[in-house]
Every structure is written in C-alpha cells, then in structure tokens.
Amino acid sequence: MITILPLAPGHQPVIDSLLDDRFGPARRNRTAYRLRDRAEVLGDFSFVAMEGDTLVGSLQCWPIRLKSVGGARQPMILLGPVAVAAAREGQGIASALMRTSLAALDAADSPPVLLIGDAPFYGRFGFSAAATRHWELPGPVDHDRLLLRGPTTGLPRIAWVEAASGNPPRTAKVA
Ligand SMILES: CC(C)(COP(=O)(O)OP(=O)(O)OC[C@H]1O[C@@H](n2cnc3c(N)ncnc32)[C@H](O)[C@@H]1OP(=O)(O)O)[C@@H](O)C(=O)NCCC(=O)NCCS
C-alpha cells in the first residue's frame, strides 16, 4: 500500500538517490536547479510516497520570485522535481503526490505555481504554458515546458523568474 506523507528532513538522502536514478547526476546543472539554489524546501507543500519503509516517490516545492520590467518582485512557488521509482511507475503515485501538494497549496491560498515539465502530464492538474511565453529564467528553458497554475490576472507578460535569494552567475543546461 502506498501512503503519501509530508516530507521530513530525514527523507532527503533517499530523495537525492531517487532523483539521481530518475534524472541522472547531471540534473544539478539544469536551469530549474539554479532557481532553487540556496532555497529551503517548502515543507508544507512537499510530500513523499512511502511503500512501507521504502520511499517510492517525491515532490518538492520551493520559493521563487517573478520580477517585472519595472523591477517589482512577487513571490511564486516552484514545483518539482516530481519523481517516482521506476518499478512503481503507472500506479498513480505521481498523480497522488500532485493532488496532495496542490490541495495544500490551494488551502494556503498560495502564490501562482510554476514548473518545468511535460504539458501532457501536468496539464491535467491545471498547468499551462499560456502565460509564460515571454518569461526568462536564469538559464535556457523550453517555453512549451514552462508551465503555470493559478490566476494569471495581473501577471506581467514579460518577466524574469529568479531564485528567492537572487540568481547565481553560472551556466546551465536546458531544464
Ligand atoms: C513522470 C513520472 C513522475 C510519472 O509518475 P507515475 O507515478 O508513473 O505517474 P501516474 O501513475 O500518476 O500517472 C501516469 C499517467 O501519466 C502519464 N504520463 C506519465 N509521464 C508522462 C509524461 N512525461 N508525459 C505525458 N504523460 C505522462 C501516463 O501516460 C499515465 O497516463 P494515464 O493516467 O492517462 O494512463 C515518473 O514517470 C517519473 O518519475 N519519471 C522520471 C522523472 C520525471 O520525468 N519527472 C517529471 C518531470 S519533473
């Protein structure tokens, strides 16, 4: 039986190993990682999937900011990575993690939620690339995969997505 639990600090080493398995060790060079450099994971919105004592899935959320042309900044949430153990794929675990996290975000009336991922999967949870076409990140990004969920009224058409602490100056691969 799979149980969805809030992320706890002790889960991190196992999550890192799951992420290395699913994304490869070069994952840390991706643009998404530059957005969460030096950020602390948002424990209220981050969850793990457990099968007994074994961690078989994880979803983490991070604080980020959107900066408009005039320099105004507003908070946003970066969702991801989402990963499920290869042996447990197709059993609804990622969907359960998504539903749990999004329910917690909605209950907290969170800022808009951004992620870099496949629209055919994340679209079913209300994510869309419509508002993000002209947003820049601290590294290359495929804009078809830059997906937003939440009210778009008042969001700038042109903007920069940045780490909550500002972006470190180094190169990155496409997320
Ligand atoms: C993507 C991933 C998280 C899905 O986990 P999962 O537990 O197998 O997903 P679920 O069982 O909840 O959902 C499966 C459904 O999503 C669909 N799906 C899964 N990955 C998809 C993708 N990349 N694009 C489109 N649809 C996808 C499946 O076809 C299936 O559809 P169905 O419900 O209509 O049959 C998992 O395959 C994984 O960890 N992959 C490697 C890491 C990764 O790519 N993470 C996502 C980017 S952040």
The ligand as an SDF file (V2000), in Angstrom:
LIG
                    3D

 48 50  0  0  0  0  0  0  0  0999 V2000
    6.7510   11.2670  -14.7720 C   0  0  0  0  0  0  0  0  0  0  0  0
    6.5480   10.4280  -13.5190 C   0  0  0  0  0  0  0  0  0  0  0  0
    6.7320   11.3060  -12.2940 C   0  0  0  0  0  0  0  0  0  0  0  0
    5.1230    9.8370  -13.5730 C   0  0  0  0  0  0  0  0  0  0  0  0
    4.9390    9.0880  -12.3870 O   0  0  0  0  0  0  0  0  0  0  0  0
    3.7750    7.9830  -12.2960 P   0  0  0  0  0  0  0  0  0  0  0  0
    3.5800    7.6570  -10.8600 O   0  0  0  0  0  0  0  0  0  0  0  0
    4.0970    6.8630  -13.2080 O   0  0  0  0  0  0  0  0  0  0  0  0
    2.5280    8.7730  -12.8640 O   0  0  0  0  0  0  0  0  0  0  0  0
    0.9980    8.4010  -12.6130 P   0  0  0  0  0  0  0  0  0  0  0  0
    0.8860    6.9100  -12.4960 O   0  0  0  0  0  0  0  0  0  0  0  0
    0.4330    9.2080  -11.5300 O   0  0  0  0  0  0  0  0  0  0  0  0
    0.3470    8.9250  -13.9490 O   0  0  0  0  0  0  0  0  0  0  0  0
    0.5260    8.1620  -15.0650 C   0  0  0  0  0  0  0  0  0  0  0  0
   -0.1980    8.8880  -16.1840 C   0  0  0  0  0  0  0  0  0  0  0  0
    0.6200    9.9920  -16.5860 O   0  0  0  0  0  0  0  0  0  0  0  0
    1.0310    9.7900  -17.8990 C   0  0  0  0  0  0  0  0  0  0  0  0
    2.4050   10.2620  -18.0040 N   0  0  0  0  0  0  0  0  0  0  0  0
    3.4520    9.9040  -17.2610 C   0  0  0  0  0  0  0  0  0  0  0  0
    4.5510   10.5880  -17.6410 N   0  0  0  0  0  0  0  0  0  0  0  0
    4.1520   11.3920  -18.6570 C   0  0  0  0  0  0  0  0  0  0  0  0
    4.8110   12.3370  -19.4630 C   0  0  0  0  0  0  0  0  0  0  0  0
    6.1280   12.5980  -19.3330 N   0  0  0  0  0  0  0  0  0  0  0  0
    4.0930   12.9890  -20.4130 N   0  0  0  0  0  0  0  0  0  0  0  0
    2.7710   12.7440  -20.5630 C   0  0  0  0  0  0  0  0  0  0  0  0
    2.0830   11.8550  -19.8060 N   0  0  0  0  0  0  0  0  0  0  0  0
    2.7730   11.1940  -18.8720 C   0  0  0  0  0  0  0  0  0  0  0  0
    0.9130    8.2870  -18.1470 C   0  0  0  0  0  0  0  0  0  0  0  0
    0.7640    8.0030  -19.5100 O   0  0  0  0  0  0  0  0  0  0  0  0
   -0.3590    7.9870  -17.3760 C   0  0  0  0  0  0  0  0  0  0  0  0
   -1.4920    8.4150  -18.0930 O   0  0  0  0  0  0  0  0  0  0  0  0
   -2.9460    7.7820  -17.8200 P   0  0  0  0  0  0  0  0  0  0  0  0
   -3.3210    8.0930  -16.4000 O   0  0  0  0  0  0  0  0  0  0  0  0
   -3.8320    8.5050  -18.8030 O   0  0  0  0  0  0  0  0  0  0  0  0
   -2.7900    6.3180  -18.0690 O   0  0  0  0  0  0  0  0  0  0  0  0
    7.5560    9.2390  -13.4700 C   0  0  0  0  0  0  0  0  0  0  0  0
    7.4510    8.5290  -14.6860 O   0  0  0  0  0  0  0  0  0  0  0  0
    8.9960    9.6610  -13.2910 C   0  0  0  0  0  0  0  0  0  0  0  0
    9.4640    9.7580  -12.1520 O   0  0  0  0  0  0  0  0  0  0  0  0
    9.7100    9.8960  -14.3930 N   0  0  0  0  0  0  0  0  0  0  0  0
   11.1180   10.2910  -14.3080 C   0  0  0  0  0  0  0  0  0  0  0  0
   11.2620   11.6870  -13.7340 C   0  0  0  0  0  0  0  0  0  0  0  0
   10.4240   12.7160  -14.4800 C   0  0  0  0  0  0  0  0  0  0  0  0
   10.4480   12.7660  -15.7150 O   0  0  0  0  0  0  0  0  0  0  0  0
    9.6890   13.5490  -13.7120 N   0  0  0  0  0  0  0  0  0  0  0  0
    8.7980   14.5490  -14.2600 C   0  0  0  0  0  0  0  0  0  0  0  0
    9.4770   15.8050  -14.6140 C   0  0  0  0  0  0  0  0  0  0  0  0
    9.6420   16.8770  -13.2120 S   0  0  0  0  0  0  0  0  0  0  0  0
  1  2  1  0
  2  3  1  0
  2  4  1  0
  2 36  1  0
  4  5  1  0
  5  6  1  0
  6  7  2  0
  6  8  1  0
  6  9  1  0
  9 10  1  0
 10 11  2  0
 10 12  1  0
 10 13  1  0
 13 14  1  0
 14 15  1  0
 15 16  1  0
 15 30  1  0
 16 17  1  0
 17 18  1  0
 17 28  1  0
 18 19  1  0
 18 27  1  0
 19 20  2  0
 20 21  1  0
 21 22  1  0
 21 27  2  0
 22 23  1  0
 22 24  2  0
 24 25  1  0
 25 26  2  0
 26 27  1  0
 28 29  1  0
 28 30  1  0
 30 31  1  0
 31 32  1  0
 32 33  2  0
 32 34  1  0
 32 35  1  0
 36 37  1  0
 36 38  1  0
 38 39  2  0
 38 40  1  0
 40 41  1  0
 41 42  1  0
 42 43  1  0
 43 44  2  0
 43 45  1  0
 45 46  1  0
 46 47  1  0
 47 48  1  0
M  END
$$$$
